[in-house]
């Protein structure tokens, strides 16, 4: 016969096993809540948004500090089980900026303007995403191929104005970008457009690129400006927190 300890161990095992089994079988779409699954079914696509912290790695970290930005993308499911999808992902990351105030022109000395210079990376990639589980917790891996656009842009605005009234792209470069990452989708709500918390980490290989950092854009003694670009590897690790919204 079981001792009291044996019954307690068995009960605890059942308490752990039953919710785990239910979580593994539950696909996040309750037929009572949504009606006929055959008519509606799960979402066929997802729209996702995220904030990202971009950490330079390798040679890139010798020239650039931590960057930050945001991204948006869409997933189109390729199978009824929603375990394989096509991912389209766009990201905008600022890795440096500087600003100063100066007179509008030598002939108008009493009007000051703000000059801001921003260094950024805009990336776009497409590729497969594969889910490694189902239910409310869905780990996944993905890979994309595309491009990254490195640019430095200077803009001018009034000291009390929000919008810029003039801007110039001082330097830019375009490079092939290959990315691979892993993440976890955590279901937060169900309904016509279910919402999930999305956590992921991504390695992005941009390869050899020319770009500007703080101090690489300068005024020339005789007027005008010049650049002193850096040539290096520009690979990144990105850590992302966002949400996804199911689309039917």
VENVEN-V317968 format. One record per residue. N is the residue number from 0. RES is the residue in one small letter. SS is DSSP state (alpha for helix, beta for strand, coil for the rest). NEAR is the number of other C-alpha atoms within 12 Angstrom. Layout:
((N & RES & SS & NEAR) (N & RES & SS & NEAR))
This chain:
((0 & x & coil & 6) (1 & x & coil & 10) (2 & x & coil & 9) (3 & x & alpha & 10) (4 & x & alpha & 11) (5 & x & alpha & 12) (6 & x & alpha & 13) (7 & x & alpha & 13) (8 & x & alpha & 14) (9 & x & alpha & 15) (10 & x & alpha & 15) (11 & x & alpha & 14) (12 & x & alpha & 15) (13 & x & alpha & 15) (14 & x & alpha & 14) (15 & x & alpha & 14) (16 & x & alpha & 14) (17 & x & alpha & 15) (18 & x & alpha & 16) (19 & x & alpha & 17) (20 & x & alpha & 16) (21 & x & alpha & 18) (22 & x & alpha & 21) (23 & x & alpha & 18) (24 & x & alpha & 17) (25 & x & coil & 20) (26 & x & coil & 27) (27 & x & coil & 34) (28 & x & coil & 29) (29 & x & coil & 22) (30 & x & alpha & 18) (31 & x & alpha & 11) (32 & x & alpha & 15) (33 & x & alpha & 20) (34 & x & coil & 15) (35 & x & coil & 13) (36 & x & coil & 16) (37 & x & coil & 11) (38 & x & coil & 11) (39 & x & coil & 19) (40 & x & coil & 26) (41 & x & coil & 33) (42 & x & coil & 33) (43 & x & coil & 27) (44 & x & beta & 29) (45 & x & beta & 31) (46 & x & beta & 31) (47 & x & beta & 33) (48 & x & beta & 30) (49 & x & beta & 32) (50 & x & beta & 27) (51 & x & beta & 31) (52 & x & beta & 29) (53 & x & beta & 35) (54 & x & beta & 31) (55 & x & beta & 31) (56 & x & coil & 25) (57 & x & alpha & 22) (58 & x & alpha & 22) (59 & x & alpha & 32) (60 & x & alpha & 21) (61 & x & alpha & 18) (62 & x & coil & 28) (63 & x & coil & 31) (64 & x & coil & 24) (65 & x & coil & 25) (66 & x & beta & 31) (67 & x & beta & 31) (68 & x & beta & 30) (69 & x & beta & 29) (70 & x & beta & 33) (71 & x & beta & 29) (72 & x & beta & 29) (73 & x & beta & 30) (74 & x & beta & 34) (75 & x & beta & 29) (76 & x & beta & 27) (77 & x & coil & 19) (78 & x & coil & 18) (79 & x & coil & 16) (80 & x & coil & 19) (81 & x & coil & 29) (82 & x & coil & 28) (83 & x & beta & 26) (84 & x & beta & 29) (85 & x & beta & 30) (86 & x & beta & 34) (87 & x & beta & 31) (88 & x & beta & 38) (89 & x & beta & 33) (90 & x & beta & 38) (91 & x & beta & 30) (92 & x & beta & 37) (93 & x & beta & 34) (94 & x & beta & 35) (95 & x & beta & 30) (96 & x & beta & 29) (97 & x & beta & 22) (98 & x & beta & 21) (99 & x & beta & 18) (100 & x & beta & 19) (101 & x & beta & 20) (102 & x & beta & 19) (103 & x & beta & 20) (104 & x & beta & 12) (105 & x & coil & 10) (106 & x & coil & 9) (107 & x & beta & 11) (108 & x & beta & 11) (109 & x & beta & 11) (110 & x & beta & 17) (111 & x & beta & 21) (112 & x & beta & 27) (113 & x & beta & 27) (114 & x & beta & 27) (115 & x & beta & 29) (116 & x & beta & 34) (117 & x & beta & 34) (118 & x & beta & 39) (119 & x & beta & 36) (120 & x & beta & 40) (121 & x & beta & 32) (122 & x & beta & 37) (123 & x & beta & 31) (124 & x & beta & 33) (125 & x & beta & 27) (126 & x & beta & 28) (127 & x & beta & 28) (128 & x & beta & 33) (129 & x & beta & 31) (130 & x & beta & 27) (131 & x & coil & 21) (132 & x & coil & 24) (133 & x & coil & 28) (134 & x & coil & 30) (135 & x & coil & 29) (136 & x & beta & 27) (137 & x & beta & 31) (138 & x & beta & 26) (139 & x & beta & 30) (140 & x & beta & 30) (141 & x & beta & 34) (142 & x & beta & 29) (143 & x & beta & 32) (144 & x & beta & 27) (145 & x & beta & 27) (146 & x & beta & 27) (147 & x & beta & 37) (148 & x & beta & 30) (149 & x & beta & 39) (150 & x & beta & 33) (151 & x & beta & 37) (152 & x & beta & 31) (153 & x & beta & 28) (154 & x & beta & 27) (155 & x & beta & 28) (156 & x & beta & 26) (157 & x & beta & 22) (158 & x & coil & 21) (159 & x & coil & 12) (160 & x & coil & 13) (161 & x & coil & 12) (162 & x & coil & 14) (163 & x & coil & 20) (164 & x & coil & 17) (165 & x & beta & 17) (166 & x & beta & 18) (167 & x & beta & 19) (168 & x & beta & 21) (169 & x & beta & 29) (170 & x & beta & 29) (171 & x & beta & 26) (172 & x & beta & 29) (173 & x & beta & 23) (174 & x & beta & 29) (175 & x & beta & 26) (176 & x & beta & 35) (177 & x & beta & 28) (178 & x & beta & 37) (179 & x & beta & 32) (180 & x & beta & 29) (181 & x & beta & 28) (182 & x & beta & 30) (183 & x & beta & 31) (184 & x & beta & 36) (185 & x & beta & 30) (186 & x & beta & 29) (187 & x & beta & 20) (188 & x & beta & 21) (189 & x & coil & 25) (190 & x & coil & 25) (191 & x & coil & 20) (192 & x & coil & 25) (193 & x & coil & 30) (194 & x & beta & 26) (195 & x & beta & 30) (196 & x & beta & 27) (197 & x & beta & 32) (198 & x & beta & 30) (199 & x & beta & 30) (200 & x & beta & 30) (201 & x & beta & 31) (202 & x & beta & 31) (203 & x & beta & 38) (204 & x & beta & 33) (205 & x & coil & 38) (206 & x & coil & 26) (207 & x & beta & 22) (208 & x & beta & 29) (209 & x & beta & 29) (210 & x & beta & 39) (211 & x & coil & 37) (212 & x & coil & 36) (213 & x & coil & 26) (214 & x & coil & 24) (215 & x & coil & 26) (216 & x & beta & 28) (217 & x & beta & 20) (218 & x & beta & 13) (219 & x & coil & 11) (220 & x & coil & 8) (221 & x & coil & 8) (222 & x & coil & 8) (223 & x & coil & 11) (224 & x & beta & 17) (225 & x & beta & 17) (226 & x & beta & 22) (227 & x & coil & 20) (228 & x & coil & 25) (229 & x & beta & 26) (230 & x & beta & 20) (231 & x & beta & 23) (232 & x & beta & 26) (233 & x & coil & 40) (234 & x & coil & 33) (235 & x & beta & 38) (236 & x & beta & 30) (237 & x & beta & 35) (238 & x & beta & 30) (239 & x & beta & 33) (240 & x & beta & 28) (241 & x & beta & 29) (242 & x & beta & 30) (243 & x & beta & 32) (244 & x & beta & 33) (245 & x & beta & 32) (246 & x & beta & 23) (247 & x & coil & 19))
